[in-house]
């Protein structure tokens, strides 16, 4: 069986009391072999939410916030597991942008999963690409609130694609 990759449970968050909007989703990845598997979470944002994240630049989120990110908690906790494993990553970005006049945000993701099972020098891989666009009008009301999957790719030979302009550090 090859690597499985699912994007599900898209849901918007509106918190009028806190004056913020965002999204939630679940990413389910099933690896035939967890040992040796790799997960790369890459983002680019025009309004970075982390002080170590440059604007409009593709960054490896594990390098930026891996140790303090709940997103990587389950990934790191399974590092010594062997064999087949199913992981659910709950991403809750409900307070991603403050409601303010003319506020905007565009956040792009590439999630790349590479299975740990090596079959004659090849590993199964999957890529999910998504974008979140948030926009308020001149009164601070939400006029755009979208989280969409741009592409989903998979393969069993060669290397998975990465965003143009991103350099994978070794």
N, C-alpha and C positions, 0 to 999 in steps of 0.2 A: 504494500500500500504506500502511496506517495504522501508527501506532506499535505495537510489540509489547512485551509486558511479561510476564515469567515468573518465578515463585518456585519454586525447586527445591533439591534436595539438603539437606533438613533432616536434621540429625544432632545427637544429644546428645553432650556431652563430660562424662566423669567422670574427674577426676584425683585419685585417692585419695591419692597421694603428696603432691600439692600441697594437698589438702584443699579443692578447688574444683569447681564444676559450671558448665555453660554450654551453648551451642549453636553450630552453624555452619549457614550456608545460603548459597545463591547467588541473586542477583537478576540476571536477564538482561533488558536493555532494548535494543531495536533502534529507532533513530531513522531516519526517512527523511532527515532533514537535521540533522546535528550542529550546524552553525553556527546560533547563535541559540536552541538548545535549552536547557531549564532543568531542573534536578534539585533538588528540595527534600526533605531528609531531616529529619523532625520526630519528636521523641521526648518522652515523658513517663515519669518513673520515680519510684517512691515511695522508692527508695534510690539517689540519683544516684551515678554512678561517676566524675564529673568535678567538680572543685571549682567550675567556672563554671556548673554546671547546677543550677538550683533544684529542689527536690523538688516533685513533683506539679504541674508547670507545663510546658505544651507549649513546646518550644524548637527553633529551627532549628539543627541540629547542625553545619552549615557555619559558622555564626557562632560556635558554641562551640569547635569543634575542627577546622575545615576545614584549616588549614595543617599540623596535626600528625596528622591522621587518615589512616590508610592507605585508608580507605573512599573518600576523595575523590581519591586519587592518580591513578587512571586517568581520572576525570572531568576533572580539571584538565589532565592530559597530552594530552587530545584537544581542548582548547579551540579550537585553530586549524584543526581538521579541517573539511572541507566534505563535503557529501553524506551518503549512508547510512553508518551505523556501528552495530556491535553491541558492546555493553559488558557484561562479566560482572563483577559486584561480589561478591567473596567476603567474607562477613562471618563472622569467626571470633571469637566471644565466649565462648570455652571457659572462661575463668576469671572469669566474671561475678559469682559469689557464693561466698563461703567457706562450707564446710560447718560449721555451728555449731548448737547447740541453738536450735530455734524460729526460725531465720533464714528470712526471706521476702523476695521481690522480685517486683514487677510492673513490667514495662517494656513500653510501648506504642509502636508505630511507625506513621507515615504516610510513605510514600515517594510523591512526586508527580513525574511526568515529563511534560514538555511538549515536543512536537516543535518543531524549528526551522523546519519548512516551513509557510509561511503560505499557506493556500488561501482566497482571498477574505475575508481578515480573521479566519480561524478556524484554530486549530491543534489537532492531535490531542493528547489527554492520557490518562494512565492513573494510577490511584491503587492502591496496595497498602496494606492495613492489617493489622497483626499485633500479637500480644501474646505476651510471654514471662512465664510464671509459674513461680517456683521456691519451694520450701518444704521445710524440714527439720523432722523431728519433735523431741521433747525430748531425743533422744540425738544429734542432728546427722546423722541419716540422711535421705536424700532420700525424700520422700513425694509430691512433685509436681515434675515436670520437663517442662514443656510449652512448645512454640513453635507457635503456630497462626496461620493466615491468617484474619482476621476478615472481610475483604471485599476485592474486587478490582473496580474500576470503570474504565470507559473512556468517552471521548466525543470528539467532533470539533467541537463547538460550545460557545460560552460558556467559562466558566472551571471548572477542577476544584474540587471541594470541599476544604476544609481543616478540621482539627479545631475543634470548638466551643471558643472561648476563645483560639485562636491568631490572632495578628495578623502578617501577612506584612509585613516591613519592606521599604521600597523603597530 
